[in-house]
């Protein structure tokens, strides 16, 4: 019974409303993180593959990936000894839906 009440309550909200919007905008504020998202839009990549695309250290890329994960913009999945990062398109769709509500109305 409690589960149904919680589910009905949560079903009124989109995913983007349930995550911390501050984390999303903090993640999107940095050009390196935006470039990482562009790379992941094309294909899933390991941290090592992502590092190869930049002129910054591995630990710096790890920090950027961590912030993107906290914002739920990327998903990390371990496959053997590698972690593959992918774009979380569900959250990206929710962000777009949320942003489009502010589009000016035609007069």
C-alpha positions as CSV (number, residue, x, y, z in Angstrom):
1,X,0.0,0.0,0.0
2,X,2.7,2.5,0.9
3,X,4.6,1.7,-2.3
4,X,1.5,2.5,-4.4
5,X,1.2,5.9,-2.7
6,X,4.9,6.7,-3.2
7,X,4.7,5.6,-6.9
8,X,1.6,7.7,-7.5
9,X,3.3,10.7,-6.0
10,X,6.5,10.2,-8.0
11,X,4.7,9.5,-11.2
12,X,3.6,13.1,-11.3
13,X,7.2,14.2,-11.8
14,X,9.6,13.7,-14.6
15,X,13.1,12.3,-14.0
16,X,14.6,15.7,-14.3
17,X,12.5,17.0,-11.5
18,X,13.7,14.2,-9.3
19,X,17.4,14.8,-9.9
20,X,19.3,17.8,-8.6
21,X,19.1,20.4,-11.3
22,X,22.1,22.2,-9.8
23,X,24.3,19.2,-10.6
24,X,23.0,19.2,-14.2
25,X,23.8,22.8,-14.8
26,X,27.1,22.6,-13.0
27,X,28.0,19.7,-15.3
28,X,26.9,21.5,-18.4
29,X,28.7,24.7,-17.4
30,X,32.2,23.4,-18.3
31,X,33.3,23.2,-21.9
32,X,35.4,20.0,-21.3
33,X,32.3,18.2,-19.9
34,X,30.2,19.4,-22.9
35,X,32.9,18.1,-25.2
36,X,32.8,14.7,-23.4
37,X,29.1,14.6,-23.9
38,X,29.6,15.3,-27.6
39,X,32.0,12.4,-27.8
40,X,29.6,10.1,-26.0
41,X,26.8,11.1,-28.3
42,X,28.7,9.4,-31.1
43,X,29.7,6.2,-29.2
44,X,30.3,4.6,-25.8
45,X,33.9,5.1,-24.7
46,X,36.3,4.1,-21.9
47,X,38.0,6.7,-19.7
48,X,41.2,6.0,-21.5
49,X,39.6,6.6,-24.9
50,X,38.2,9.9,-23.6
51,X,41.6,11.0,-22.2
52,X,43.2,10.5,-25.6
53,X,40.9,13.2,-27.0
54,X,42.1,15.9,-24.6
55,X,45.3,17.5,-23.5
56,X,44.6,17.2,-19.8
57,X,45.5,14.5,-17.3
58,X,43.6,11.3,-16.6
59,X,42.7,12.3,-13.1
60,X,41.2,15.5,-14.5
61,X,39.0,13.6,-17.0
62,X,38.0,11.2,-14.1
63,X,36.8,14.3,-12.1
64,X,34.8,15.5,-15.1
65,X,33.3,12.0,-15.6
66,X,32.4,11.9,-11.9
67,X,30.5,15.2,-12.1
68,X,28.7,14.0,-15.3
69,X,27.7,10.8,-13.4
70,X,26.5,12.8,-10.4
71,X,24.3,14.8,-12.8
72,X,23.0,11.5,-14.3
73,X,24.2,12.7,-17.7
74,X,26.4,9.7,-18.2
75,X,26.1,6.0,-17.3
76,X,29.2,4.0,-16.4
77,X,29.1,0.2,-17.0
78,X,31.9,-2.1,-16.1
79,X,32.8,-4.7,-18.8
80,X,35.7,-6.9,-17.7
81,X,38.6,-4.6,-16.7
82,X,37.2,-1.5,-18.5
83,X,34.4,0.9,-17.6
84,X,32.4,2.1,-20.5
85,X,30.8,5.5,-20.4
86,X,27.6,6.3,-22.3
87,X,25.3,9.2,-22.7
88,X,22.2,8.9,-20.6
89,X,19.7,9.8,-23.3
90,X,16.7,9.5,-20.9
91,X,18.0,12.4,-18.8
92,X,19.0,14.4,-21.9
93,X,15.4,14.0,-23.2
94,X,14.0,15.1,-19.9
95,X,16.3,18.2,-19.8
96,X,15.2,19.1,-23.3
97,X,11.5,18.7,-22.4
98,X,12.1,20.9,-19.3
99,X,13.9,23.6,-21.2
100,X,11.3,23.7,-24.0
101,X,8.6,24.7,-21.6
102,X,10.4,28.1,-21.5
103,X,10.2,28.6,-25.3
104,X,8.3,31.9,-25.9
105,X,4.8,31.6,-27.0
106,X,3.7,32.9,-30.4
107,X,1.7,36.1,-30.2
